[in-house]
């Protein structure tokens, strides 16, 4: 295969991983190479806070390895409540791609974790320079946010 001759196994593993992320559904492996170049990679140690509730959001996070806990504290509570856990292949912080507003939860590494970060500014750049990739990401992001909102509203009924 063409890719295996040019890229080392670590890069191929990352490309194959991104191919499984719902946000990047329909994006070719060649396009995923470009996308990978625009993602920032970061390691977090167990117990480390990725971001805190009310921090201004500027990036979406994709869990490559490890696990993230999302916590929320209401004004009258003393401790944070666990909302959900984010596993490899899943992402969180997606609202930051649409608007730079305060985070609605705190994200904490539940174990040593490796994430890919897609910053809002990078997505905007991709939309203008590689519109096919950018529009695909925005389309899937819209579908995912819609499904999450519907699920949340149905849970309250």
Steps between C-alpha positions, in 0.01 A plus 500: 500500500615851413455639855713232668799587287493869586387512864627319807276268700423759769357742242306219332353399836385857560347528153319167544375619839369830360321299231286345779398833661137588410591865455728405208264253332533508122840671500755307296827375648689748283287783642551363851874550456435870444266504797755323723750773416249754634431323829705564811592197709517524879555257788323541834591312817239326714318762709610793284234754405468557125269796546273631776134592494467866390841507324468647151491218244728515199542134399331165460678198653510149352608222735767285329606299807373511857177629651356841590236578762266793442377663822255778572442699817175684559514822700363345819721189493829444679639237264486425129260236365626259235303562179672246277824327410663545163676197351748465210337598171260738671530877527393781731509878512341523155302816576832688502521448123187708456548775755760600755276488806551375857527120534194331647701230679843412638706236317743286702729217387376185677822324396806600301345627178606610153271735311490676166386862514323678217503873564223725371755708307636185328149387403429844354823477301406151375154624396658765279802307368349149469127566481408135432665388825370801695142466381504127580618568856241775551225277357585211732543736795150638435350151484673392821399815689142460380490137619648596838247781544211272404622234743528757779151638435346152484666411831320789671154382375 
